[in-house]
Amino acid sequence: MSDIAIRVEGISKQYRIGGRQERYRTLRDTIAAATLAPLRRFRAAWRHSGVVSANNDETIWALKDISFEVKRGEVLGIIGRNGAGKSTLLKTLSRITEPTGGSADIYGRVASLLEVGTGFHPELTGRDNIYLNGAILGMRGTEIGRNFDEIVAFAEVEKFIDTPVKYYSSGMYLRLAFAVAAHLQPEILIVDEVLAVGDSTFQKKCIRKMGDVSRQGRTVLFVSHNMAAIRQLCTGAMLLSGGHVDFIGGVDAVLRRYAQCNGVVGSPGDDLTAITDRRGLGRIRFRSVSFETTAGDQLTTLTSGAALHIRVGLHGNTIPASLRISVTIKDTSDQVISVLDSYYTDDKLAGMCPKEAAICRVKRLTLAPGLYRMDLWMKDADGVQDWITLPAMIEVAEGNFYGTGRAMPAGAVTTLLDYHWCVDHPA
């Protein structure tokens, strides 16, 4: 048996926009169309002669010449900006949408979760829909019955299993739909960003389940804007841009490419005065922020284990003695990793004039290799004066943190601790 689960060759999908949409035709419409047919043929011939302009229909390519392979047991993360073609690709592979060109060979039974309630009939109960979806997947009733209790328990809808799903909330719909898709033993599981509808606890539960599915040798295609989930779950990734494959490879390499293509990795912000998306009273504002070595040289990429200075420039007529400045470091899913706040270290910034800068001296950067975001926050006795999110992500490169030449791989952890192991010899 081949180890290929999905083989896509030159898949393209074209849509027509701007044209009139076909509607349901009545008997009167049919008779009128037959009566006017000679006149329309005459007008069409007139247009072709160049006297009348052609119609204004336009076409767009949602997908253009997409080719890739996925092996059995792989979890492929598909990322890209909105409109890149991610959902169209999944609908094509799920046979919901016919491609304009190209072909896809899929070896195995496919379960898809592309929209909340995909494949559910609203008038049927949750119980009926479980059996209906199983039948669509080609399963026998006995096979569905073996997994029924596990599906219901995972979805946490025991009290409502015999209620028509049209009365379910979107969260209940989602829980049951995912439970059905994941537990009815498909060889290939296709999941779109629909998981974002659920709460964080359920999202983690789904990611763990997809991990279990892949460890059982089944294949998963996963579209998400949650880069932390992509890094945690996927064994490989593909970046789509404008309907084309931009890059396929390891997860970290693809995430880095995605960040670079969208201009989110770079200098933290030499000039912050033009940023309008900020909160606070505004009497004092952040003017600039930069990273420097201890010798004052500019840095665009930070290094694990290295010392650095964060230089923050301010703009305001007077800088009060009560000023407090904070730098919040977050991962790509906006989880706070660390906070560098002058309040907790009791560092006073009194006597600072507007043309001067505040410097945060970091003795040793304990961030692991990867991409991070930063917020700047400042307050005084009157309240928060300025609060902004830096427009660029910050890249931390591998460094000799432990002094052994062995670097922690990117994505494994977010922070590094200075530690040593030893043996406690008994006396």
C-alpha positions in Angstrom: 0.0 0.0 0.0 1.2 3.5 -0.8 2.1 5.8 2.1 0.4 8.7 0.3 -2.9 9.8 1.7 -3.6 12.9 -0.5 -2.0 13.8 -3.8 -3.0 17.1 -5.4 -1.9 18.0 -8.9 -2.5 21.4 -10.4 -5.8 22.1 -8.6 -7.4 25.4 -9.8 -10.7 27.0 -9.0 -12.2 29.9 -10.9 -15.2 32.0 -9.8 -17.3 34.4 -11.8 -18.1 37.6 -10.0 -20.3 40.5 -11.1 -22.7 38.5 -13.3 -26.4 37.9 -12.8 -27.1 34.8 -10.6 -29.5 32.2 -11.9 -32.7 31.9 -9.9 -35.6 29.5 -9.7 -37.6 29.6 -12.9 -41.4 29.5 -13.0 -43.6 28.4 -15.9 -44.2 32.0 -16.8 -40.4 32.6 -16.9 -39.9 29.7 -19.2 -42.7 30.9 -21.7 -41.2 34.5 -21.6 -37.7 33.2 -22.2 -38.9 31.2 -25.2 -40.8 34.2 -26.6 -37.7 36.5 -26.3 -35.2 34.0 -27.5 -35.1 35.2 -31.1 -34.5 38.8 -30.0 -31.7 37.7 -27.6 -30.0 35.7 -30.3 -30.0 38.8 -32.5 -28.6 41.0 -29.8 -25.9 38.4 -29.1 -24.9 38.4 -32.7 -24.8 42.2 -32.7 -22.5 42.2 -29.6 -20.1 39.7 -31.3 -19.8 42.1 -34.2 -18.3 44.7 -31.9 -21.1 47.2 -32.0 -22.3 46.5 -28.5 -19.8 46.1 -25.6 -19.3 42.7 -24.1 -20.8 41.8 -20.7 -19.1 43.0 -17.6 -18.7 39.6 -15.9 -15.3 39.1 -14.2 -13.5 36.0 -13.0 -11.1 35.4 -10.1 -8.9 32.4 -9.4 -9.4 31.4 -5.8 -6.9 28.6 -6.4 -4.3 28.4 -9.2 -2.2 25.4 -9.9 -2.0 24.0 -6.4 0.1 20.8 -6.1 1.3 18.9 -2.9 1.3 15.5 -1.3 0.4 14.4 2.3 1.6 11.1 3.7 -0.5 8.9 5.9 -0.3 9.9 9.6 0.9 13.5 8.8 -0.8 16.6 10.2 -0.5 19.4 7.6 -1.2 22.9 8.8 -2.5 25.3 6.1 -2.0 29.0 6.8 -2.3 32.2 5.0 -4.1 35.6 5.0 -7.8 35.9 4.6 -8.7 35.2 0.9 -5.6 33.1 0.3 -7.7 30.1 -0.8 -7.5 27.9 2.3 -11.2 27.2 2.8 -11.7 26.8 -1.0 -8.9 24.2 -1.0 -10.5 22.2 1.8 -14.0 22.4 0.2 -12.5 21.1 -3.1 -10.7 18.2 -1.3 -14.0 17.5 0.6 -15.8 17.3 -2.8 -18.1 20.2 -1.8 -16.8 22.3 -4.7 -15.7 21.0 -8.1 -12.3 22.3 -9.3 -12.0 24.2 -12.5 -8.8 22.3 -13.4 -6.4 19.7 -11.9 -7.1 16.6 -9.9 -6.9 15.3 -6.4 -6.4 11.7 -5.4 -7.6 10.9 -1.9 -6.9 7.5 -0.5 -9.3 6.8 2.4 -12.5 7.8 4.0 -12.8 11.6 4.6 -14.5 13.4 7.4 -14.7 17.2 7.1 -15.5 20.0 9.6 -15.6 23.2 7.5 -18.5 25.1 9.0 -20.6 24.8 12.2 -23.1 22.0 11.7 -21.6 20.8 8.4 -23.6 17.7 7.4 -26.2 18.1 10.1 -30.0 18.2 9.4 -31.5 20.8 11.6 -34.8 18.9 12.1 -33.1 15.7 13.3 -31.9 15.1 16.8 -28.3 14.9 17.8 -28.6 11.1 18.0 -30.1 10.9 14.5 -27.4 13.2 13.1 -24.6 11.0 14.5 -26.0 8.0 12.7 -26.7 10.1 9.6 -23.1 11.3 9.4 -21.8 7.8 10.1 -23.8 6.5 7.2 -22.5 9.2 4.9 -19.0 8.1 5.8 -20.0 4.5 4.8 -20.1 3.0 8.3 -22.5 0.3 9.5 -24.8 1.0 12.4 -22.9 -1.4 14.6 -19.7 0.6 14.0 -21.4 3.9 14.8 -23.0 2.3 17.9 -19.5 1.3 19.3 -18.4 5.0 19.2 -21.7 6.5 20.2 -21.2 6.9 23.9 -17.7 8.3 23.4 -19.0 10.9 20.9 -21.7 12.1 23.2 -19.4 12.3 26.2 -16.8 14.3 24.2 -19.4 16.7 22.9 -20.9 17.1 26.4 -24.5 17.1 25.1 -25.9 14.1 27.0 -29.0 16.0 28.1 -29.8 17.2 24.6 -28.9 14.2 22.5 -32.6 13.6 21.6 -33.3 17.3 20.9 -33.4 18.5 17.3 -30.1 20.2 16.6 -31.9 23.3 15.3 -32.3 24.2 19.0 -28.6 23.8 19.8 -26.4 26.8 20.4 -23.4 27.3 18.1 -21.1 25.9 20.7 -23.2 22.7 21.1 -23.3 22.4 17.3 -19.6 22.7 17.1 -18.9 20.2 19.9 -21.1 17.6 18.4 -19.9 18.2 14.9 -16.3 17.8 15.8 -16.9 14.8 18.0 -18.7 13.0 15.1 -15.9 13.9 12.6 -13.1 12.8 14.9 -14.6 9.7 16.5 -16.1 7.9 13.5 -12.7 6.7 12.4 -12.1 8.5 9.1 -8.7 7.9 7.5 -8.5 11.6 6.7 -9.8 14.4 8.9 -10.2 17.9 7.4 -10.7 20.8 9.9 -11.2 24.5 9.1 -10.9 27.5 11.4 -14.3 26.6 12.7 -12.7 25.6 16.0 -12.2 29.3 16.8 -16.0 29.3 17.6 -15.4 27.2 20.7 -14.0 28.3 24.1 -10.3 27.8 24.9 -10.9 24.6 27.0 -12.8 23.0 24.1 -10.1 24.1 21.6 -7.4 22.4 23.6 -9.6 19.3 23.9 -10.0 19.3 20.1 -6.2 19.7 19.5 -5.5 16.8 21.8 -8.0 14.7 20.0 -6.5 15.6 16.6 -3.1 14.6 18.0 -4.6 11.2 19.0 -6.0 10.8 15.5 -2.7 11.4 13.9 -0.9 9.0 16.3 -3.3 6.3 15.2 -1.9 6.7 11.7 -4.7 8.8 10.3 -4.1 12.1 8.3 -5.2 15.6 9.3 -5.5 18.8 7.3 -5.8 21.7 9.7 -6.5 25.3 8.7 -6.0 27.9 11.5 -4.9 31.4 12.2 -3.7 30.2 15.7 0.0 29.8 15.1 0.5 28.3 18.5 -2.0 25.5 17.7 -0.3 25.0 14.3 3.1 24.6 16.0 1.8 22.3 18.7 -0.2 20.0 16.5 1.3 19.9 13.0 4.2 17.9 11.6 4.4 20.1 8.5 2.8 23.2 7.1 1.9 24.9 3.8 1.6 28.7 3.2 -1.0 29.8 0.7 -0.9 33.3 -0.8 -3.3 34.7 -3.5 -4.5 31.2 -4.4 -0.9 29.9 -4.9 1.4 27.7 -2.8 4.0 30.1 -1.5 6.0 27.6 0.7 5.8 24.0 2.0 8.1 22.7 4.7 8.7 22.4 8.4 6.3 24.2 10.7 8.8 26.8 12.0 10.2 27.5 8.5 6.7 28.1 7.2 5.6 30.3 10.1 8.8 32.4 9.7 8.0 32.8 6.0 4.4 33.8 6.7 5.6 36.4 9.2 8.2 37.8 6.8 5.7 37.9 3.9 3.3 39.9 5.9 5.8 42.4 7.2 5.5 41.4 10.9 9.1 40.6 11.6 11.6 43.4 11.8 12.6 46.5 13.7 10.4 47.0 16.8 9.6 50.6 15.9 12.1 53.5 15.5 9.1 55.9 15.1 5.9 55.2 17.0 4.3 58.6 16.7 2.3 57.6 13.6 0.5 54.7 15.3 -3.1 55.7 15.9 -4.2 52.4 17.5 -3.3 53.2 21.0 -5.0 53.8 24.3 -4.4 56.2 27.3 -4.7 59.8 28.3 -2.0 60.8 25.8 -0.2 63.5 27.7 2.9 61.4 27.5 3.4 59.0 24.6 5.9 56.5 23.4 8.1 58.1 20.6 10.4 55.2 19.8 11.7 51.8 20.9 14.8 50.0 19.8 17.0 47.0 20.8 20.7 47.5 21.4 23.7 45.6 22.5 25.3 46.7 25.7 27.8 48.6 23.5 24.9 50.6 21.9 24.8 48.8 18.5 21.3 48.4 17.0 19.7 44.9 16.9 16.9 43.6 14.6 17.1 40.0 15.8 17.6 39.1 19.5 19.6 36.1 20.7 18.8 33.6 23.4 21.1 34.1 26.4 22.5 37.4 25.2 22.4 40.7 27.1 20.6 43.6 25.6 19.2 47.1 26.2 15.6 48.1 25.3 15.7 51.8 24.6 12.4 53.6 24.9 11.9 57.2 23.8 9.1 59.3 25.1 7.2 62.4 23.9 5.7 64.9 26.3 6.2 68.3 27.8 7.1 67.0 31.3 7.9 63.5 32.6 6.5 63.1 36.1 8.4 61.4 38.9 5.6 58.8 39.3 6.1 57.5 35.8 6.0 53.7 35.4 7.0 52.0 32.1 6.3 48.3 31.3 7.2 46.1 28.3 4.9 43.0 28.0 6.3 40.1 26.0 3.7 37.7 24.4 3.9 34.7 22.2 2.2 34.6 18.7 -1.2 33.6 20.3 -1.0 36.6 22.6 -0.3 34.7 25.8 1.8 36.8 28.1 5.3 35.3 28.6 7.0 38.0 30.7 6.6 41.6 31.9 9.5 44.0 32.3 7.9 46.6 34.6 9.8 49.4 36.4 7.3 49.2 39.3 8.3 45.7 40.4 12.0 46.4 40.4 11.3 49.8 42.1 13.3 51.6 39.4 12.6 55.4 39.6 12.6 57.4 36.3 12.5 60.7 38.1 14.4 63.6 36.5 14.0 62.2 33.0 13.5 65.0 30.4 11.4 64.5 27.2 14.5 64.3 24.9 16.1 61.5 26.9 15.2 57.8 26.8 14.5 55.2 29.4 16.6 52.0 29.1 15.7 48.6 30.3 18.9 46.5 30.9 18.3 42.8 30.4 21.2 40.9 31.8 20.4 37.6 30.0 17.5 37.0 27.5 15.7 33.9 28.7 13.3 33.7 25.7 13.6 30.5 23.5 14.1 30.8 19.8 10.9 31.9 18.0 8.6 34.9 17.3 7.1 37.2 19.9 5.0 40.3 20.2 5.5 43.2 22.5 3.2 45.7 24.2 4.4 49.1 25.6 2.5 50.4 28.6 3.0 53.6 30.6 1.2 55.3 33.5 1.6 57.9 36.1 -0.4 59.1 39.1 -3.2 60.3 36.8 -3.7 56.9 35.1 -2.5 55.1 31.9 -0.9 57.6 29.6 -0.1 55.3 26.6 -0.6 51.7 25.6 0.3 50.3 22.2 1.1 46.9 20.6 4.3 47.1 18.5 3.4 46.6 14.8 6.3 44.2 14.2 7.0 40.8 15.7 10.3 40.3 17.4 12.5 37.4 16.3 14.6 35.6 18.8 17.4 33.5 17.3 19.2 30.4 18.7 22.0 31.2 21.1 24.5 29.4 23.3 22.3 29.9 26.3 23.7 27.0 28.3 27.3 27.4 27.2 27.3 23.9 25.7 26.7 24.7 22.1 23.4 22.9 22.3 20.4 25.1 21.6 16.8 24.5 22.5 14.9 24.0 19.2 12.4 26.7 18.2 8.9 26.1 19.3 9.7 23.6 22.0 9.3 26.1 24.9 9.0 29.8 25.2 11.3 30.5 28.2 14.6 29.2 29.3 15.8 28.9 32.9 19.4 29.0 34.1 19.8 25.6 35.8 22.4 22.8 36.5 22.0 19.2 37.5 24.2 17.5 40.0 24.5 14.4 42.2 23.7 14.6 45.9 26.4 12.2 47.3 25.4 10.8 50.7 27.7 11.7 53.5 
